[in-house]
Amino acid sequence: MGKRSFYSDDEDVVPQAGLAAPIAKELEEKQVSHPAESIDGMTIRSTPILEKYMGELRKFADERYKIFIAEKNKTDKLIDDQVSDIKTQYNSVIVEPILPQSIAILTAALSGSILVNQRSLPIRFLTPIVIGTVAFAYVMPKSSKNVYNILENYEKEFPKFEKFHKDSCQSVTSAINSTRSTLNDANENLVNQVGIVRKAVEDWLNSR
């Protein structure tokens, strides 16, 4: 009785362990072209070309990853250095505490804005700045002195900044004079109104 064949590719079937059946010739050639490795008791076969390209891809990805990590570390260090430098410069300029003094400066600037809210636009713009600057010099003298020294150094390095500073000072002086004039006018009006009211009260009392 001949051997029954249930599959058309019986020659490609790997014989089970313990059987003496020989390996088919075509299967043997495939095994030679696809070498096997034993890993933890498991037989692994791969294609040499596939291993080559996968190795190159893995190497390329590893190199790119190392470059990315190096650039990231470099950027992080640069940011940390910049932040540290800014903190150092800030602490060297701003000496007094910020919170209480800044509230006083803002209050003074807002008061100046309210004081000249009926005046022209340049005066309304410059007056809060002038009053805020004066308040800054009053409540934070050391810090304001440091800021003024920095501005003087900028003026020496940049002539255009010096011209801008002079023009700003002239505008500020004009705003101060205008503010004084406004205060004098308001004081005179107040005195006149008080006199009128007092005279009206005296007349009313005399009429009775």
DOVO-961260 format. One record per residue: residue in three letters; x, y, z of N, C-alpha, C, CB in turn. Coordinates in steps of 0.2 Angstrom, whole numbers, padded with zeros to 4 digits, always signed. Atoms other than C-alpha are relative to their C-alpha. Glycine has a CB too. Example, Ala and Ser with C-alpha at 12.3 -4.5 7.8 and 13.67 -1.06 7.14 Angstrom:
<nodes>
ALA+0004-0006+0000+0062-0022+0039+0004+0006+0000-0005+0000+0006/SER-0004-0006-0001+0068-0005+0036-0004+0005+0003+0002+0002-0007/
</nodes>
This chain:
<nodes>
MET+0004-0006+0000+0000+0000+0000+0004+0006+0000-0005+0000+0006/GLY-0005-0006+0000+0008+0017-0005-0002+0005+0005-0001+0003-0007/LYS+0001-0005-0005+0010+0032+0005-0005+0005-0002+0007+0004+0001/ARG+0005-0005+0001-0005+0044+0006+0003+0007+0001-0006-0002+0004/SER-0002-0007-0001-0002+0062+0003-0006+0004+0000+0004+0002-0007/PHE+0006-0004-0001-0014+0074+0010+0001+0008-0002-0002+0000+0008/TYR-0001-0007+0001-0005+0090+0006+0005+0000-0007+0004+0004+0006/SER-0004-0001+0006+0003+0096-0010+0008+0002+0001-0003+0004-0005/ASP-0007-0002-0002+0019+0103-0001+0003-0004+0005-0001+0008+0001/ASP-0002+0004-0006+0023+0089+0010+0008+0000+0000-0001-0008-0001/GLU-0008+0000+0000+0042+0091+0005+0002+0006+0004+0003+0001-0007/ASP-0002-0006-0004+0042+0108+0014-0002+0000+0007-0004+0006-0003/VAL+0001+0001-0007+0036+0101+0030+0006-0002+0004-0006-0005+0001/VAL-0006+0002-0004+0049+0100+0044-0001-0006+0004+0002+0006+0004/PRO+0002+0006-0004+0050+0083+0051+0000+0001+0007+0006-0006-0002/GLN+0000+0000-0007+0046+0081+0069+0006-0003+0003-0006-0003+0003/ALA-0006+0003-0004+0060+0078+0082-0001-0007+0002+0001+0004+0006/GLY+0001+0007-0001+0063+0060+0084-0001-0005-0006-0005-0001+0005/LEU+0001+0003+0006+0059+0055+0067+0006-0001-0005-0006+0003-0004/ALA-0006+0001+0004+0072+0048+0055-0001+0002-0007+0002-0007+0000/ALA+0001-0003+0006+0064+0056+0040+0004+0005-0003-0008+0002-0001/PRO-0005-0005+0003+0076+0065+0029-0003+0007-0002+0004-0002-0006/ILE+0003-0007+0002+0074+0084+0026+0000+0000-0008+0004+0006+0003/ALA+0000-0001+0008+0069+0088+0008+0005+0005-0002-0007+0003-0002/LYS-0005-0003+0003+0082+0095-0003-0001+0008+0000+0002-0002-0007/GLU+0002-0007+0000+0073+0112-0006+0000+0003+0006-0007+0000-0004/LEU+0000-0003-0007+0070+0114+0012+0007+0001+0003-0004-0004+0005/GLU-0007-0001-0003+0088+0111+0016+0003+0006-0003+0004-0006-0002/GLU-0003-0006+0003+0093+0125+0003-0003+0006+0003-0002+0000-0008/LYS+0003-0006-0003+0081+0137+0011+0003+0001+0007-0008-0001+0001/GLN-0003-0001-0006+0089+0133+0028+0007+0003+0000+0000-0007+0004/VAL-0007-0003+0001+0106+0137+0021+0000+0007-0001+0003-0004-0005/SER+0000-0007+0002+0101+0153+0014-0003+0005+0006-0005+0001-0006/HIS+0003-0004-0005+0091+0158+0030+0003-0003+0007-0008+0000+0000/PRO-0003+0004-0006+0103+0153+0045-0005+0001+0006+0007+0003+0001/ALA+0005-0001-0006+0094+0150+0061+0005+0001+0006-0003-0007+0001/GLU-0003-0001-0007+0099+0155+0079-0005-0002+0005+0001+0008+0001/SER+0003+0002-0006+0094+0148+0095+0000+0005+0006+0002-0007+0002/ILE+0001-0005-0005+0087+0160+0108-0005-0002+0005-0002+0007-0003/ASP+0004+0002-0005+0081+0154+0124-0004-0007-0002-0005+0005+0003/GLY+0003+0006+0003+0077+0137+0116-0004+0000-0006-0004-0003+0006/MET+0004-0001+0006+0068+0144+0102+0004+0002-0006-0005+0006+0001/THR-0003+0000+0006+0074+0143+0084-0002+0006-0004+0000-0006-0004/ILE+0002-0006+0004+0074+0160+0075+0004+0000-0007+0002+0007+0004/ARG-0003-0001+0007+0077+0162+0056-0002+0007-0002-0003-0005-0004/SER+0001-0007+0003+0079+0179+0047+0004+0000-0006+0002+0005+0005/THR-0003-0001+0007+0084+0185+0030+0006+0005+0001-0005+0003-0005/PRO-0006-0005+0000+0102+0193+0029-0002+0007-0002+0005-0004-0003/ILE+0001-0007+0003+0096+0207+0018-0005+0004+0005-0004+0000-0006/LEU+0004-0003-0005+0082+0211+0031+0004+0002+0006-0006-0004+0002/GLU-0004-0001-0006+0094+0210+0045+0005+0006-0001+0005-0006+0002/LYS-0004-0005+0002+0106+0222+0036-0004+0007+0000+0003-0001-0007/TYR+0004-0007+0000+0093+0236+0033-0003+0002+0006-0006-0001-0006/MET+0003-0001-0007+0085+0234+0050+0006+0003+0004-0003-0006+0003/GLY-0006-0002-0004+0103+0236+0057+0001+0007-0001+0006-0004-0001/GLU-0002-0007+0002+0106+0252+0047-0005+0005+0003+0000+0000-0007/LEU+0005-0005-0003+0089+0259+0052+0000+0001+0007-0007-0003-0002/ARG-0001-0001-0007+0092+0255+0070+0006+0005+0002+0001-0007+0003/LYS-0006-0004-0001+0109+0263+0069-0002+0008-0001+0006-0002-0004/PHE+0002-0007+0002+0102+0279+0060-0005+0003+0006-0004+0000-0006/ALA+0004-0002-0005+0088+0280+0073+0004+0002+0007-0006-0005+0002/ASP-0003-0001-0006+0100+0278+0088+0005+0007-0001+0005-0006+0001/GLU-0004-0006+0000+0112+0292+0081-0005+0006+0000+0003+0000-0007/ARG+0005-0006+0000+0097+0304+0078-0002+0001+0007-0006-0001-0005/TYR+0002-0001-0007+0091+0301+0096+0006+0003+0004-0002-0007+0003/LYS-0005-0003-0004+0108+0304+0103+0001+0008-0002+0007-0003-0002/ILE+0000-0007+0002+0109+0321+0093-0005+0004+0003+0000+0000-0008/PHE+0006-0003-0003+0092+0325+0099+0001+0002+0007-0007-0003-0001/ILE-0002+0000-0007+0097+0322+0117+0005+0005+0001+0001-0007+0003/ALA-0006-0005-0001+0113+0332+0115-0003+0007-0001+0006-0002-0005/GLU+0002-0007+0001+0104+0347+0108-0005+0002+0005-0004+0000-0007/LYS+0005-0001-0005+0090+0346+0121+0004+0002+0006-0004-0006+0002/ASN-0004-0002-0006+0103+0346+0135+0004+0007-0001+0005-0005+0001/LYS-0003-0007+0001+0112+0361+0127-0005+0005+0000+0003+0000-0007/THR+0005-0006+0000+0096+0371+0125-0002+0001+0007-0006-0002-0004/ASP+0002-0001-0007+0091+0367+0143+0006+0004+0004-0001-0007+0003/LYS-0005-0004-0003+0108+0373+0149+0000+0007-0002+0007-0004-0001/LEU+0000-0007+0002+0107+0389+0139-0005+0003+0003+0000+0000-0008/ILE+0006-0004-0004+0090+0393+0146+0001+0001+0007-0007-0005-0001/ASP-0002+0000-0008+0096+0389+0164+0005+0006+0001+0002-0006+0002/ASP-0005-0006-0001+0111+0401+0161-0003+0007-0001+0005-0001-0005/GLN+0003-0006+0001+0100+0414+0154-0005+0003+0006-0004+0000-0007/VAL+0005-0001-0006+0087+0413+0168+0005+0002+0006-0004-0006+0002/SER-0004-0001-0006+0101+0413+0181+0003+0007-0001+0006-0005+0001/ASP-0003-0007+0001+0109+0429+0173-0005+0005+0001+0003+0000-0008/ILE+0005-0005-0001+0093+0438+0172-0002+0001+0008-0007-0002-0003/LYS+0001-0001-0007+0090+0434+0191+0005+0004+0003-0001-0007+0003/THR-0005-0003-0003+0107+0440+0195+0000+0008-0001+0007-0003-0003/GLN+0000-0007+0002+0105+0456+0185-0006+0004+0004-0001+0001-0007/TYR+0005-0003-0003+0088+0459+0193+0001+0001+0007-0006-0005-0001/ASN-0002+0000-0007+0094+0456+0211+0005+0006+0001+0002-0006+0003/SER-0005-0005-0001+0108+0468+0208-0003+0007-0002+0006-0001-0005/VAL+0003-0006+0002+0096+0482+0201-0005+0002+0005-0003+0000-0007/ILE+0006-0001-0005+0080+0480+0212+0002-0002+0007-0006-0004-0003/VAL-0003+0001-0007+0086+0481+0230-0006-0001+0005+0004+0005+0002/GLU+0005+0000-0004+0070+0485+0239-0006-0005-0002-0004+0007+0001/PRO+0005+0004+0001+0055+0474+0241-0005+0003-0005-0004-0002+0006/ILE+0004-0002+0005+0043+0475+0226-0008+0001+0002+0000-0005-0006/LEU+0008+0000-0001+0025+0472+0233-0002+0006+0003-0002-0006+0004/PRO+0003-0006-0003+0022+0486+0245+0001+0006-0004+0002+0001+0007/GLN-0002-0006+0003+0032+0499+0235-0004+0001-0007+0007+0000-0001/SER+0003+0000+0007+0024+0494+0218-0007+0003+0001+0001-0007-0003/ILE+0007-0002-0001+0007+0497+0225+0000+0008+0001-0003-0003+0006/ALA-0001-0008+0000+0012+0515+0230+0001+0003-0006+0005+0001+0006/ILE-0001-0003+0007+0019+0518+0213-0006+0000-0004+0006-0003-0003/LEU+0006+0001+0004+0004+0512+0204-0006+0005+0002-0003-0007+0000/THR+0005-0004-0003-0007+0522+0216+0001+0007-0002-0001+0000+0007/ALA-0002-0007+0002+0002+0538+0212-0001+0001-0007+0008+0001+0002/ALA+0001-0001+0007+0002+0535+0194-0007+0001-0002+0003-0005-0004/LEU+0007+0000+0002-0016+0532+0193-0003+0007+0003-0004-0006+0004/SER+0002-0006-0003-0019+0547+0204+0001+0006-0005+0003+0002+0007/GLY-0002-0005+0005-0010+0558+0191-0004+0000-0006+0007-0001-0001/SER+0004+0000+0006-0020+0551+0177-0007+0003+0002-0001-0008-0002/ILE+0006-0002-0001-0036+0555+0186+0000+0008+0001-0003-0003+0007/LEU+0000-0008-0001-0030+0573+0190+0000+0004-0006+0007+0001+0004/VAL+0000-0003+0006-0027+0577+0172-0004-0003-0005+0007+0001-0003/ASN+0004+0004+0005-0041+0567+0164-0004+0005-0005-0005-0004+0003/GLN+0003-0004+0005-0048+0583+0156+0005+0004-0004-0005+0005+0005/ARG-0005-0004+0004-0032+0590+0149+0001-0004-0007+0006+0000+0004/SER-0001+0003+0006-0025+0586+0132+0004-0006+0000+0005+0005-0004/LEU-0002+0007+0000-0019+0569+0126+0008+0000+0002+0000-0003-0007/PRO-0007+0001-0002+0000+0572+0128+0001+0001+0008+0005+0005-0003/ILE-0001-0001-0007-0002+0578+0146-0003-0006+0004-0004+0007+0002/ARG+0003+0006-0003-0014+0564+0150+0005-0006+0000-0007-0002-0003/PHE-0004+0006+0001-0001+0552+0144+0007+0001+0004+0002-0001-0008/LEU-0007-0001-0004+0015+0560+0152-0001+0001+0007+0003+0006-0003/THR+0001-0001-0008+0008+0565+0169+0001-0006+0004-0006+0004+0001/PRO-0001+0006-0005+0006+0547+0176+0007-0002+0000-0005-0005-0003/ILE-0007+0002+0000+0023+0543+0170+0005+0004+0004+0003+0000-0008/VAL-0004-0005-0004+0031+0558+0178-0002-0002+0007-0002+0007-0002/ILE+0001+0001-0007+0022+0555+0194+0002-0007+0003-0008+0001+0002/GLY-0002+0007-0002+0025+0536+0194+0008+0000+0001-0002-0004-0005/THR-0008+0000-0001+0044+0540+0191+0002+0003+0006+0003+0004-0006/VAL-0001-0003-0006+0044+0552+0205-0001-0004+0006-0004+0007+0001/ALA+0002+0004-0006+0035+0540+0217+0005-0006+0000-0007-0003-0001/PHE-0005+0006+0000+0048+0526+0211+0006+0003+0003+0001-0002-0007/ALA-0006-0002-0003+0062+0537+0216+0000+0002+0007+0003+0007-0004/TYR+0001-0001-0008+0054+0541+0233+0000-0006+0004-0006+0004+0000/VAL+0001+0006-0005+0049+0524+0239+0005-0005-0002-0007-0003-0002/MET-0005+0005+0001+0063+0514+0231+0006+0004-0003-0002-0005-0006/PRO-0005-0004+0002+0078+0526+0231+0006-0004-0003+0002+0004+0005/LYS-0006+0004+0002+0092+0513+0229-0001-0003-0007+0002-0006+0005/SER+0002+0003+0006+0083+0504+0215+0000+0005-0006-0006-0004+0000/SER+0001-0006+0005+0079+0520+0206+0007+0002-0002-0004+0005+0002/LYS-0007-0002+0001+0097+0525+0207+0004-0005-0005+0004+0001+0006/ASN-0003+0005+0005+0103+0509+0199-0003+0000-0007-0001-0007+0003/VAL+0003+0000+0007+0090+0510+0185+0003+0007-0004-0007+0001+0001/TYR-0002-0006+0003+0096+0528+0182+0007-0001-0003+0000+0006+0004/ASN-0007+0002+0002+0114+0522+0181+0000-0004-0006+0004-0003+0006/ILE+0001+0004+0006+0109+0509+0168-0002+0004-0006-0005-0006+0001/LEU+0003-0004+0005+0100+0522+0158+0006+0005-0003-0006+0004+0002/GLU-0006-0004+0002+0116+0533+0158+0005-0004-0004+0003+0003+0007/ASN-0005+0004+0004+0127+0519+0152-0003-0001-0007+0001-0007+0003/TYR+0003+0001+0006+0114+0516+0138+0001+0006-0004-0007-0002+0000/GLU+0000-0006+0004+0115+0534+0133+0007+0001-0002-0001+0006+0005/LYS-0007+0000+0002+0134+0533+0132+0001-0005-0006+0005-0002+0005/GLU-0001+0005+0005+0133+0518+0121-0004+0001-0007-0001-0007+0002/PHE+0005-0002+0006+0118+0524+0110-0002+0007+0000-0006-0005+0001/PRO+0001-0007+0001+0118+0542+0105-0008+0001-0001+0004+0004-0005/LYS+0007-0001+0001+0100+0540+0099-0004+0000+0006-0003-0005-0006/PHE+0004+0000-0007+0094+0535+0116+0001+0006+0004+0003-0007+0004/GLU-0001-0006-0003+0102+0550+0123-0005+0006-0002+0007+0002+0000/LYS+0005-0005+0003+0092+0561+0111-0007-0001+0002+0001+0000-0008/PHE+0007+0002-0002+0076+0552+0115-0001+0002+0008-0001-0008-0001/HIS+0000-0001-0007+0080+0554+0134-0001+0008+0001+0006-0002+0004/LYS+0001-0007-0001+0082+0573+0132-0006+0003-0003+0006+0004-0005/ASP+0007-0002+0003+0066+0575+0121-0005-0002+0006-0001-0004-0006/SER+0005+0002-0005+0057+0565+0135+0000+0004+0006+0002-0008+0002/CYS-0001-0005-0005+0064+0576+0148-0003+0007-0001+0007+0001+0002/GLN+0003-0006+0002+0058+0591+0139-0008-0001+0000+0002+0003-0007/SER+0007+0002+0000+0041+0583+0137-0003+0000+0007-0002-0006-0004/VAL+0002+0000-0007+0041+0579+0155+0000+0006+0004+0005-0005+0004/THR+0000-0006-0003+0046+0596+0160-0007+0004-0001+0006+0004-0002/SER+0006-0003+0002+0032+0603+0150-0007-0002+0003-0001+0000-0008/ALA+0006+0003-0004+0019+0591+0158+0000+0002+0007+0001-0008-0001/ILE+0000-0002-0007+0025+0596+0175-0002+0007+0001+0007-0001+0003/ASN+0002-0007+0000+0023+0614+0171-0008+0001-0001+0004+0004-0005/SER+0007+0000+0001+0006+0611+0164-0004-0003+0006-0002-0005-0006/THR+0004+0003-0006+0001+0600+0179+0000+0006+0006+0004-0006+0003/ARG-0001-0005-0005+0007+0614+0191-0006+0006-0002+0007+0003+0000/SER+0005-0006+0002-0004+0627+0181-0007-0003+0001+0001+0001-0008/THR+0007+0003-0001-0019+0615+0182-0001+0000+0007+0000-0007-0003/LEU+0002+0000-0007-0017+0613+0201-0001+0007+0002+0007-0003+0003/ASN+0001-0007-0002-0015+0632+0203-0007+0003-0002+0005+0005-0003/ASP+0007-0002+0003-0031+0635+0192-0005-0003+0005-0001-0002-0007/ALA+0005+0003-0004-0040+0622+0202+0000+0003+0007+0002-0008+0001/ASN+0000-0003-0007-0034+0630+0219-0004+0007-0001+0007+0001+0002/GLU+0003-0006+0000-0040+0647+0213-0007-0001-0001+0003+0004-0006/ASN+0008+0001+0001-0057+0640+0207-0003-0002+0007-0001-0005-0005/LEU+0003+0002-0007-0059+0632+0224+0000+0006+0005+0005-0006+0003/VAL+0001-0006-0004-0055+0648+0233-0006+0004-0002+0007+0004+0000/ASN+0006-0005+0003-0067+0658+0222-0007-0003+0002+0000+0000-0007/GLN+0007+0003-0002-0081+0645+0225-0001+0000+0007+0000-0008-0002/VAL+0001-0001-0007-0078+0645+0244-0002+0007+0002+0007-0002+0004/GLY+0002-0007-0002-0079+0664+0244-0007+0001-0002+0005+0005-0004/ILE+0007-0001+0002-0095+0664+0234-0005-0003+0005-0001-0003-0007/VAL+0005+0003-0004-0103+0651+0245+0000+0004+0007+0002-0007+0001/ARG+0000-0004-0006-0097+0661+0261-0004+0006+0000+0007+0001+0002/LYS+0004-0006+0001-0104+0677+0254-0008-0001+0000+0002+0004-0006/ALA+0008+0001+0000-0121+0669+0250-0002-0002+0007-0001-0006-0005/VAL+0002+0001-0006-0122+0662+0267-0001+0006+0005+0005-0005+0004/GLU+0000-0007-0004-0118+0679+0275-0006+0004-0002+0006+0004-0001/ASP+0006-0004+0002-0131+0687+0264-0006-0003+0003+0000+0000-0007/TRP+0006+0003-0002-0144+0674+0269-0001+0001+0007+0000-0007-0002/LEU+0001-0001-0007-0140+0676+0287-0002+0008+0002+0006-0001+0004/ASN+0002-0007-0001-0141+0695+0286-0007+0002-0002+0005+0005-0004/SER+0006-0002+0002-0157+0695+0277-0005-0003+0005-0002-0004-0007/ARG+0004+0002-0005-0165+0686+0292+0000+0004+0006+0001-0007+0002/
</nodes>
